[in-house]
Amino acid sequence: AVVSTQSTGLGFLTIFGTALPIAPVICLLLNLHQLRTEATQFIKRYRRPIGFRADGIGSWMHILEVLTRIAILVNAVLIAFTFDYLPMIVYRDYQNPNKTFDGYINFMLATHTFNDTTTG
C-alpha cells in the first residue's frame, strides 16, 4: 500500500511537473509531513517489525520504468506546445531582416482582411 501511494505521487509529479512548477515543493512538504506522522505512529503505537530480505521491489520496477517513459513523453509534448522559444528564433532568423525580435507580437497574431463588397 505504501509503495502504490508513493508511486502514484511520483507519477503525478513526473508527468505534470512541467505544468505546475510548484508541484515538487508541494510534494516535498506533503511527503515530509507524511514521514513525520508515520514516524510518530511507529514510535508510539507499534513494535519493531521483523525484517526480511527482498531481492528488489518486484513488479514495481517495471511499473516505474513505464511511468518514467510516459512522463518523458508527456513533458516533451507539454514543452513543445507551450514553449515559445522556437517560433521566436524562426521569426528572428527567417522573417525579420534586421535579425531582431521587433514586430514578433504582430507576426504571431492572426490577421484578417474584410471586403467591402456586399452580396446581393
N, C-alpha and C positions, 0 to 999 in steps of 0.2 A: 504494500500500500504506500509506503514511503517513497519507494523508487518510482512508482507511477505518478505520484503527485509532483515529485521533483522533475521528472521527465516532461510532464505536461507544462510545468512552469518554464523549463528550459526551451521547450518547443515554441511556446508563445513568445518568449523573449527573443529567440534567434530568428523567428520568422517575421515578427512585426517590430523588431527593434529599430529598424530604419524609419518606420512610420511614426513612431513616438520615441524620440531620443531620450526622454526622461525615464523610460521603462526600465533600463538597467538599474538606475538608482532606486526606483520603487521596489524592484525585485530584491535588491540587496537589503533594503530596510525590512521588507517582509520576511526574508529568509533569516535575518539576524533576530527578529522578533520570534519567529518560529523556533529557531535554535535555542534561544534563551528560555522559552516556555517549555520546550521538551526537556531541556537540561534540568530545569527546576522540578519538573514532573518526575524525571528519573531519579533524582536525588532524594526526593521526599516520599515518593509513593511506591517505588519498585525496588526489588532486589537486583543485584548484579546479574545480568543474563549470562547464560553458559555459552561460551564462544565455540564456534565450529569453523572448520576450514571450508573455503569455496574456491573453485578453480577460476572463477571470473564472475561477471554479472549475468551470465547466461544469455537468454534471448533478448535481454535489454540492449546488448551491444549492437545487434542488428537493427533494432528499432531506433536507436540513437544515430546510427550511420544513415539510415533512410531519412530521419528527421533533419540531419545536417545537410544532406543533399537537397531536400525540399527547401530548407532555409536559404541556401546559397542561390537557388533558382528564383525564389520569391524576392529576395533582396536585390538581385541583379535586375529583375523586371521593375521593381519599385524605383530603383535608382535611375534606370534607363528612361522611364516615362515621367519622372518628376524632376530630374536634374536638368538645369538649363545651360550647362557649360558647353555642350557640343553644338547646339544651334548658335550660340554666341560666337564660337570660333569660326563656324562656317560663314556667318554673316561678316565677321571681321575680315576673313581671308578671301572670300569669293564674291561678296556682294558690295562691300564698301570700297571704293577706290582709294580712300585715304587710309585704309587699314586701321580704323578706329571703331569704337562702338557707337559713334554718333548716329542717331536715327534707328537704333536697334529696336526700340519700342514700337515705332511706327511700322517697321518691317514685319514685326511679329503680329500686329493687329490685322484683322481681315478688312478688306475694303470692298465696297460695292458701289457701282455706278447706276444711277437711275436714268431712264429715258424719259424725255418729256412728251413722248408720243402717247396719244390716247387710243385705245381700241374702241371700235365702234361698230 
